[in-house]
């Protein structure tokens, strides 16, 4: 069975209601914790990213303008 090291998630909650979106992010966290996988997620929802991410990179006009570690991430 394939076990990729990295999962790219482009707006995985973009068209979902908030409850379903949170369930998806909790599932991604579980996958990350269980398989030790790195997840790179693109989102326009900074508060959501701050709740679930370990690190955040902020882009503007295609350029990296900030990046930082997040101390408190949600754990499933």
N, C-alpha and C positions, 0 to 999 in steps of 0.2 A: 504494500500500500504506500502511496506517495505521502510524504510528510514534509511539505514545504516549510522553509524557515521564515518566509515573509508572506504576509497576506496584505494585498493592497485593497482598501475599501474606499471607493469614491462616492461620497455622500450616501452612506448606507441607511441613513434615516431621513433623507431628503423629502420623500413623499409620504411619510408615515405620521400617524397621530403620535402624541407624546408618549403614551403608554406603550405602544408597540415599538416605538423608537428606543425607549429605555430597555425593553426586553431584548431587542437586537444587540444593543451595546453590552448588556449583561452576558449574552451568549458569546459575543466576541471576547469579552474578558475571560470567560470560562475556557474558551478555546486557547487563549493566550496562556493562562495559568496551567492548563492540563498538558498542552503540547510544547510549551516554551517558545511559542511562535512570536515573532515580531509582527505587529500590526501597524501599518501606515494608513491613516485615515484622513481623508479630506472632508472638511465640513465648514460651513459658514456660520455654524452655531457655536460661538466661543464658550458660552456657559456650559454647554454640553461637553465640549472638549475638556474644559477645566475639571469637570467631575470625573471623567473616565481616563484621561491621558496620564502618562508618566512624564512625557515631554511634549511641549508645544512649540511649533515653529509658525511664525506669522509672515505671510507673504503679502506684498502689495505691488501691483503692476509687474508681477513676475519676478520680484526681487525679495530676498529674505530681509526683513526689517527687524525681527526680534526672534529670540528663541530662549526657552527656559525650561527647567525641570518643574514638575508639579508635585507638591508634597503630599496632597491628599487626593487619592484616586478611589473610586468606588470599588470595593471588593465584593464579588458575588458570594 
